[in-house]
Amino acid sequence: MPVAGFDHVAITVADVDVSIDFYVSVLGAELLHGERWRTGEMPVALLQVGTSRLSVHPAAAPVSPHAQSPTPGSADLCFRYEGAVADILTTLEANRVPVEEGPVPRPASNGVRGTSVYFRDPDGNLLELLTLDG
C-alpha cells in the first residue's frame, strides 16, 4: 500500500469559532467553505494551513467516524514554516501567544536540521513551527 502522506488531520476542539479565529490569526489559515459550515451543511470546519488541512471537530458533537476518545487538547501538530525564527516569535508575540519551548534545534522529516518553536492553541493542543531557514 503506497501511502503518499497525510490528506488532512482532524482535531477536536471545545469551541470551533475560537479555534478558527486562532488558526486564522496566528497561522494565517484560510477557512474553507465557511458558509456551508456555519449553516450546518458541513458538520466540521475546514482550515487550510499552507499545504496542510485541518478538519476541526466540535467536542460536543464529534462527527462519525471519529477517534476513540475525541478530546480537546490531545493533539501535537508540527507545521513546516518557510521563514525565519524571528518572524515566528514576532507573530506569536503580536497575538499574545506564549512560547512553550524554543527556539530549539530539531530534525525535520527529511533529515535536515531545523529550528522549532512550540506553543499551544486555545484547547491546549501543542503546536510546533519548524523552520529550516534558521
C-alpha positions in Angstrom: 0.0 0.0 0.0 1.9 3.1 -1.2 1.0 5.9 1.3 1.9 9.3 0.0 1.3 11.3 3.2 -1.5 12.9 5.2 -4.5 14.3 3.3 -5.7 16.1 6.5 -5.5 15.9 10.2 -8.7 16.1 12.4 -8.6 17.9 15.8 -11.3 18.0 18.4 -11.9 21.4 20.0 -14.2 22.9 22.7 -15.2 25.9 20.6 -14.9 25.8 16.8 -15.2 29.6 16.4 -12.4 30.3 18.9 -10.2 27.7 17.1 -11.0 29.2 13.7 -10.1 32.7 14.9 -6.8 31.4 16.5 -5.6 29.5 13.5 -6.5 32.3 11.1 -4.9 35.0 13.2 -1.8 33.1 14.3 -1.0 30.7 11.5 -2.7 32.5 8.6 -5.1 29.7 8.0 -7.9 30.0 5.5 -11.4 28.9 6.4 -12.7 26.8 3.5 -16.5 26.5 2.8 -17.2 28.7 5.9 -20.8 29.5 4.9 -21.5 25.8 4.5 -20.1 25.1 7.9 -21.9 27.9 9.6 -25.3 26.8 8.1 -24.7 23.3 9.3 -24.4 21.8 5.8 -20.9 20.7 6.7 -20.5 19.2 10.2 -16.9 20.2 10.6 -14.9 23.4 9.8 -12.0 23.0 7.3 -8.9 25.1 7.7 -6.2 25.3 5.1 -2.8 26.0 6.7 -0.2 26.3 4.0 -0.2 22.9 2.3 -1.8 21.2 5.3 -5.5 20.9 6.0 -7.2 20.7 9.4 -10.6 19.3 10.0 -11.9 21.0 13.1 -14.5 18.8 15.0 -16.6 20.1 17.9 -16.2 18.1 21.1 -19.9 18.5 21.9 -20.9 16.8 18.6 -18.0 14.8 17.1 -18.6 13.6 13.6 -18.6 9.9 12.9 -16.4 8.1 12.5 -14.1 9.8 14.9 -11.2 9.0 17.3 -12.0 6.5 20.0 -11.8 9.3 22.6 -12.1 12.7 20.9 -10.8 15.1 23.4 -9.8 18.8 23.0 -6.2 19.4 23.7 -4.9 16.0 22.8 -3.1 16.8 19.5 0.6 17.6 18.9 1.0 19.1 15.4 4.1 20.3 13.7 3.9 22.7 10.7 6.8 23.5 8.4 7.4 27.2 8.4 9.0 28.9 5.4 10.6 31.9 7.1 12.9 33.0 9.9 12.5 32.1 13.6 12.4 35.8 14.4 9.2 36.0 12.3 7.6 33.2 14.3 8.4 34.9 17.6 7.1 38.2 16.3 3.8 36.7 15.2 3.3 34.8 18.4 4.1 38.0 20.5 1.7 40.1 18.4 -1.1 37.6 19.0 -0.2 37.2 22.7 0.6 33.6 22.3 3.2 32.4 24.9 6.1 30.3 23.7 6.0 26.9 25.3 9.6 26.0 24.3 12.1 27.3 21.8 13.7 28.2 19.6 15.3 24.8 19.8 17.1 22.6 17.2 15.0 19.8 15.8 15.3 17.4 12.8 12.8 17.8 10.0 11.1 14.8 8.5 13.5 14.9 5.6 16.5 14.6 8.0 17.6 18.2 7.7 18.3 20.1 11.0 15.9 22.9 11.6 14.7 25.1 14.4 11.4 24.8 16.2 9.2 27.0 18.4 6.4 25.3 20.4 3.2 26.9 21.6 -0.4 26.0 22.4 -3.8 26.7 20.8 -6.9 27.7 22.8 -7.6 24.0 23.6 -4.1 23.2 24.8 -3.0 21.3 21.6 0.7 21.5 21.3 1.7 23.3 18.0 5.2 23.4 16.6 6.5 25.6 13.8 9.7 24.1 12.3 11.8 26.2 10.0 14.8 25.2 8.0 15.7 28.9 7.5 17.1 29.4 11.0 
